Amino acid sequence: MAEGTDSLVEMMKNLRFDILNPEEPSQQVETTPSLQESCRRTIIRAVGLDRLCKASELPVPKPMVNFLAGELSTNDFFVNRNSLNSENISNCIYPAQCLLDNRTVMLKCIGPCMKSPELASAMKAWGDLEHAHLMRCFAEFKQNKHDILIFEHAPHSFSDIQTKLRNSNGSIPENLIWRAFAQLCEVLVFLRSRSLEYEKLKPECIAFDSEGNLKLDNLLLYMPFKEDEMMDGMAVDDEGLKGIYTSPEVINEEPSDKSIIWTVGCCAYEMATLRPAYAIQGTDMFSALNEIMQGNPPPPLPASYTEDFRNLIDSCLRSEAETRPSIEELLRVAKEKAGPVQGSIVSL
């Protein structure tokens, strides 16, 4: 039994990914927790990680609040190196299990070289946002000059749902797309009411909770942005299908407040077809760009979708930005069409 336990511990050490030193094998050393540490873990298990961000509201002495919220470390989380992909590495975002309460979370690691006044301002603006369809930041801690942000984790990414349905020749019913579309528009309207725009939107930023409600990635997960605007408007999934989600005016470096409408239309199109509206064939990115710039529509939607839905997508993908509907108009239409919904996108 002891040998089996030792081998399991050794395997876990080998699988553990050190987010503070991603180029090096994990050097974290397991130690017997002190009485103080054991008490802290017990309290956090009872309080719950998601309440740490509101620790100041708890009826406990201020020193205890600081102790609970400020003494987290990467040792409190397990990141499995085998679960990481290139997006995790390039954006320094890591799915992790909190060892204090077994909650699955996303960790954003911001190193010293990533910090800037612009990022600090964005952290203040995006870190405190709360909306039912936006991934929430639970708490933050500092370690070795790194800022570590803890975000809630939605268990069902759209990319995973997409791959599953492709493999089974399935599809997403229109009523469920209307529901997801309405929730996406709702959170974008909320952000605009806070004078925030969701830059770099694409399907890989969308996930769903266990009840099938849409959860949009908090944009802090992807900050600071890469300098290449075009690459930020591209995505690739597990099957190598790449799409371009950048609107014509952004390609021309003349962004509009309706550029987001183009991307929203691309996301809805992809929910219906499980394929990008403007897909890259092999390594030929320029054919897809040419289709966008010439104002050519994507391949037609399946006939099983209603005329209202097809017209909505067409209106979002108009080349002239000023002729597209507003996000508020899209939300109104989507709410009317969604209505009471039976079923869940995560159970397809």
C-alpha positions as CSV (number, residue, x, y, z in Angstrom):
1,M,0.0,0.0,0.0
2,A,2.8,2.4,1.0
3,E,4.6,1.8,-2.3
4,G,1.4,2.5,-4.3
5,T,0.8,5.7,-2.4
6,D,4.4,6.8,-2.9
7,S,4.2,6.1,-6.7
8,L,0.9,8.1,-6.9
9,V,2.5,11.1,-5.1
10,E,5.5,10.9,-7.4
11,M,3.2,10.8,-10.5
12,M,1.3,13.8,-9.2
13,K,4.6,15.7,-8.8
14,N,5.6,14.9,-12.4
15,L,2.2,16.0,-13.7
16,R,2.1,19.3,-11.7
17,F,2.8,22.4,-13.8
18,D,4.5,25.3,-12.1
19,I,2.8,28.4,-13.5
20,L,5.5,30.7,-12.0
21,N,8.3,28.8,-13.9
22,P,6.6,27.3,-17.0
23,E,9.9,26.4,-18.6
24,E,11.1,24.3,-15.6
25,P,9.8,21.1,-14.0
26,S,7.7,21.7,-10.9
27,Q,10.0,22.2,-7.9
28,Q,7.2,22.5,-5.4
29,V,7.9,20.5,-2.3
30,E,5.2,19.0,-0.2
31,T,5.5,19.7,3.5
32,T,3.4,18.9,6.5
33,P,1.1,21.8,7.1
34,S,1.4,23.8,10.3
35,L,-1.4,24.1,12.7
36,Q,-2.0,27.6,11.4
37,E,-2.1,26.4,7.8
38,S,-4.5,23.6,8.7
39,C,-6.8,26.1,10.4
40,R,-6.7,28.3,7.3
41,R,-7.6,25.5,5.0
42,T,-10.4,24.4,7.2
43,I,-11.9,27.9,7.2
44,I,-11.5,28.4,3.5
45,R,-13.2,25.0,2.8
46,A,-16.1,26.2,4.9
47,V,-16.3,29.7,3.5
48,G,-15.8,28.7,-0.1
49,L,-13.3,30.1,-2.6
50,D,-16.0,32.1,-4.4
51,R,-16.6,34.2,-1.3
52,L,-13.0,35.2,-0.9
53,C,-13.5,38.2,-3.2
54,K,-16.1,39.4,-0.7
55,A,-14.1,38.6,2.4
56,S,-14.3,42.1,3.7
57,E,-18.1,41.6,4.1
58,L,-17.7,38.6,6.4
59,P,-18.3,39.1,10.2
60,V,-14.7,38.3,11.1
61,P,-11.8,40.4,12.4
62,K,-9.8,42.3,9.7
63,P,-6.6,40.4,10.5
64,M,-8.5,37.2,9.7
65,V,-9.8,38.6,6.5
66,N,-6.3,39.5,5.3
67,F,-5.1,36.1,6.4
68,L,-7.7,34.3,4.4
69,A,-7.6,36.4,1.2
70,G,-4.0,37.3,1.1
71,E,-2.2,34.1,2.0
72,L,-3.2,32.0,-1.0
73,S,-0.3,30.5,-3.0
74,T,0.2,28.4,-6.1
75,N,0.7,25.4,-3.7
76,D,-3.1,25.6,-3.1
77,F,-3.8,24.7,-6.7
78,F,-3.0,21.8,-8.9
79,V,-2.4,22.4,-12.6
80,N,-2.1,19.3,-14.7
81,R,0.5,19.8,-17.5
82,N,-1.2,17.2,-19.6
83,S,-4.4,19.3,-19.7
84,L,-2.7,22.4,-21.2
85,N,-2.8,23.6,-24.8
86,S,-0.9,26.2,-26.7
87,E,-3.6,28.9,-25.9
88,N,-3.1,28.2,-22.2
89,I,0.7,28.7,-22.5
90,S,0.6,31.7,-24.7
91,N,-2.0,33.6,-22.6
92,C,-0.7,32.3,-19.2
93,I,-4.2,31.0,-18.3
94,Y,-4.4,27.6,-16.6
95,P,-7.3,25.3,-15.6
96,A,-6.6,24.3,-12.1
97,Q,-8.1,22.4,-9.1
98,C,-8.2,24.3,-5.9
99,L,-6.8,21.9,-3.2
100,L,-8.7,23.8,-0.5
101,D,-12.2,23.1,-1.7
102,N,-11.8,21.0,-4.8
103,R,-13.3,23.6,-7.0
104,T,-12.1,23.8,-10.6
105,V,-11.0,27.3,-11.5
106,M,-8.9,29.2,-14.1
107,L,-5.7,30.9,-13.0
108,K,-4.3,33.9,-14.8
109,C,-0.6,34.5,-14.1
110,I,0.7,38.0,-14.8
111,G,4.4,38.2,-14.6
112,P,6.5,41.3,-14.0
113,C,7.3,41.8,-17.7
114,M,3.6,41.8,-18.5
115,K,2.6,44.6,-16.1
116,S,1.8,48.1,-17.4
117,P,-0.4,51.0,-16.4
118,E,-2.8,50.0,-19.1
119,L,-3.1,46.5,-17.7
120,A,-3.5,47.8,-14.2
121,S,-6.4,50.0,-15.4
122,A,-8.0,47.0,-17.2
123,M,-7.6,44.8,-14.1
124,K,-9.5,47.4,-12.1
125,A,-12.2,47.7,-14.7
126,W,-12.7,44.0,-15.4
127,G,-11.7,42.4,-12.1
128,D,-14.8,43.6,-10.2
129,L,-17.4,42.9,-12.9
130,E,-20.3,40.6,-11.9
131,H,-22.8,39.3,-14.5
132,A,-24.6,36.0,-14.9
133,H,-23.0,35.4,-18.3
134,L,-19.5,36.6,-17.6
135,M,-16.8,34.6,-15.9
136,R,-16.2,36.1,-12.5
137,C,-12.9,36.9,-10.9
138,F,-13.1,35.3,-7.4
139,A,-9.9,36.6,-5.8
140,E,-6.3,37.7,-6.4
141,F,-3.0,37.0,-4.7
142,K,0.6,37.9,-5.3
143,Q,3.6,35.5,-5.3
144,N,7.2,36.0,-6.4
145,K,6.3,39.4,-8.1
146,H,3.5,37.7,-10.0
147,D,-0.2,38.6,-9.8
148,I,-2.4,35.5,-9.8
149,L,-6.1,36.0,-10.6
150,I,-8.6,33.3,-9.8
151,F,-11.6,33.0,-12.2
152,E,-14.6,30.8,-12.1
153,H,-14.5,27.9,-14.6
154,A,-17.3,26.9,-17.0
155,P,-17.1,23.2,-17.5
156,H,-18.3,23.0,-21.1
157,S,-16.4,25.0,-23.7
158,F,-18.2,25.7,-27.0
159,S,-15.2,24.2,-28.8
160,D,-15.7,20.8,-27.0
161,I,-19.5,20.9,-27.7
162,Q,-18.6,21.7,-31.4
163,T,-16.2,18.8,-31.7
164,K,-18.6,16.3,-30.0
165,L,-21.4,17.2,-32.4
166,R,-19.2,17.1,-35.5
167,N,-18.1,13.6,-34.5
168,S,-21.7,12.4,-34.0
169,N,-23.1,14.3,-37.0
170,G,-25.3,16.3,-34.6
171,S,-26.4,19.9,-34.6
172,I,-27.6,22.5,-32.2
173,P,-31.4,23.1,-32.3
174,E,-32.3,26.7,-33.3
175,N,-34.1,27.4,-30.0
176,L,-30.9,26.7,-28.1
177,I,-28.9,28.9,-30.4
178,W,-31.4,31.8,-29.8
179,R,-31.0,31.3,-26.1
180,A,-27.2,31.4,-26.3
181,F,-27.3,34.3,-28.7
182,A,-29.6,36.3,-26.4
183,Q,-27.3,35.6,-23.4
184,L,-24.2,36.7,-25.4
185,C,-25.9,39.9,-26.5
186,E,-27.0,40.5,-22.9
187,V,-23.5,40.4,-21.5
188,L,-22.2,42.6,-24.3
189,V,-24.9,45.2,-23.6
190,F,-23.9,45.0,-20.0
191,L,-20.3,45.6,-20.8
192,R,-21.1,48.6,-23.1
193,S,-23.2,50.1,-20.2
194,R,-19.9,50.1,-18.3
195,S,-18.1,51.7,-21.2
196,L,-16.3,48.5,-21.9
197,E,-15.9,46.7,-25.3
198,Y,-15.2,43.0,-25.7
199,E,-12.3,43.0,-28.1
200,K,-11.1,39.9,-29.8
201,L,-14.4,38.0,-29.5
202,K,-14.4,34.6,-31.1
203,P,-16.2,31.2,-30.4
204,E,-13.3,29.9,-28.2
205,C,-14.2,32.7,-25.7
206,I,-17.6,31.1,-25.1
207,A,-18.4,28.3,-22.7
208,F,-21.5,27.0,-20.8
209,D,-22.2,26.1,-17.2
210,S,-23.7,22.8,-16.1
211,E,-27.3,24.2,-16.7
212,G,-26.4,25.2,-20.3
213,N,-26.2,29.0,-19.6
214,L,-23.6,30.9,-21.6
215,K,-20.5,32.1,-19.9
216,L,-18.2,34.5,-21.7
217,D,-14.5,34.5,-20.8
218,N,-13.5,37.5,-18.7
219,L,-11.3,39.5,-21.1
220,L,-8.6,39.8,-18.4
221,L,-7.8,36.2,-19.3
222,Y,-6.4,37.3,-22.6
223,M,-4.6,40.5,-21.5
224,P,-2.2,41.9,-22.4
225,F,-3.3,41.5,-26.1
226,K,-0.9,40.3,-28.7
227,E,0.2,43.1,-31.1
228,D,-1.0,41.2,-34.2
229,E,-4.6,42.3,-34.7
230,M,-5.2,39.8,-37.4
231,M,-4.0,36.8,-35.4
232,D,-6.2,37.9,-32.5
233,G,-9.1,37.6,-34.9
234,M,-8.3,34.0,-35.8
235,A,-9.0,30.7,-34.0
236,V,-8.1,27.1,-34.5
237,D,-9.9,24.1,-32.9
238,D,-8.8,20.6,-32.1
239,E,-9.5,19.4,-35.7
240,G,-7.3,22.2,-37.2
241,L,-10.3,24.1,-38.6
242,K,-9.3,27.8,-38.5
243,G,-11.6,30.8,-38.9
244,I,-11.2,34.5,-39.3
245,Y,-13.6,36.6,-37.2
246,T,-12.2,40.0,-38.0
247,S,-14.7,42.5,-39.6
248,P,-13.8,44.2,-42.9
249,E,-13.4,47.6,-41.3
250,V,-11.0,46.3,-38.7
251,I,-9.0,44.6,-41.4
252,N,-8.9,48.1,-43.0
253,E,-7.8,49.5,-39.6
254,E,-11.1,51.6,-39.5
255,P,-12.9,50.0,-36.5
256,S,-16.5,50.8,-35.8
257,D,-18.7,50.5,-32.7
258,K,-20.6,47.8,-34.8
259,S,-17.5,45.7,-35.5
260,I,-18.6,43.5,-32.6
261,I,-21.8,42.8,-34.5
262,W,-19.9,41.1,-37.3
263,T,-18.1,38.8,-34.8
264,V,-21.4,38.0,-32.9
265,G,-22.8,37.0,-36.3
266,C,-19.8,34.8,-36.9
267,C,-20.3,33.1,-33.6
268,A,-24.0,32.4,-34.2
269,Y,-23.2,31.1,-37.7
270,E,-20.7,28.7,-36.2
271,M,-23.2,27.5,-33.6
272,A,-25.6,26.6,-36.5
273,T,-23.1,25.0,-38.9
274,L,-20.3,23.9,-36.5
275,R,-17.9,25.5,-39.0
276,P,-16.4,29.0,-39.2
277,A,-18.2,31.4,-41.5
278,Y,-14.9,32.3,-43.1
279,A,-12.7,29.3,-42.8
280,I,-9.0,29.1,-43.7
281,Q,-8.3,26.3,-46.2
282,G,-5.0,24.7,-45.2
283,T,-2.4,27.5,-44.9
284,D,-4.3,29.8,-47.4
285,M,-5.4,32.6,-45.1
286,F,-5.8,35.2,-47.9
287,S,-8.7,33.5,-49.7
288,A,-10.8,33.8,-46.5
289,L,-9.6,37.5,-46.2
290,N,-10.5,38.1,-49.8
291,E,-14.0,36.7,-49.2
292,I,-14.5,39.1,-46.3
293,M,-13.2,42.1,-48.1
294,Q,-15.2,41.5,-51.2
295,G,-18.4,41.3,-49.2
296,N,-19.1,37.7,-50.1
297,P,-21.5,35.9,-47.7
298,P,-20.4,32.6,-46.1
299,P,-21.9,29.3,-47.3
300,P,-25.7,29.2,-46.8
301,L,-27.1,27.9,-43.5
302,P,-28.9,24.6,-43.4
303,A,-32.5,24.8,-44.6
304,S,-33.6,23.5,-41.2
305,Y,-33.1,27.0,-39.7
306,T,-35.9,29.5,-40.0
307,E,-35.9,32.5,-42.3
308,D,-35.8,34.8,-39.3
309,F,-32.6,33.2,-38.0
310,R,-30.9,33.3,-41.5
311,N,-31.9,37.0,-41.9
312,L,-30.4,37.8,-38.5
313,I,-27.1,36.3,-39.5
314,D,-27.1,38.0,-42.8
315,S,-27.8,41.4,-41.1
316,C,-24.8,40.9,-38.8
317,L,-22.4,40.0,-41.7
318,R,-23.1,43.1,-43.8
319,S,-19.9,44.6,-45.2
320,E,-21.0,48.1,-44.4
321,A,-20.8,48.4,-40.6
322,E,-23.4,51.2,-40.4
323,T,-26.0,48.9,-41.9
324,R,-25.7,46.3,-39.2
325,P,-28.2,46.2,-36.3
326,S,-27.1,47.5,-32.9
327,I,-26.3,45.1,-30.1
328,E,-29.4,46.3,-28.3
329,E,-31.6,45.5,-31.4
330,L,-30.0,42.0,-31.5
331,L,-30.8,41.5,-27.8
332,R,-34.4,42.5,-28.2
333,V,-35.0,40.1,-31.2
334,A,-33.1,37.3,-29.6
335,K,-35.1,37.5,-26.4
336,E,-38.3,37.4,-28.3
337,K,-37.2,34.4,-30.3
338,A,-35.7,32.5,-27.4
339,G,-38.7,32.4,-25.1
340,P,-39.0,29.4,-22.7
341,V,-36.4,26.9,-23.8
342,Q,-36.6,23.1,-23.3
343,G,-33.4,21.2,-23.2
344,S,-29.8,22.2,-22.8
345,I,-26.9,22.7,-25.1
346,V,-24.6,20.8,-22.8
347,S,-26.8,17.6,-23.0
348,L,-26.8,17.3,-26.8
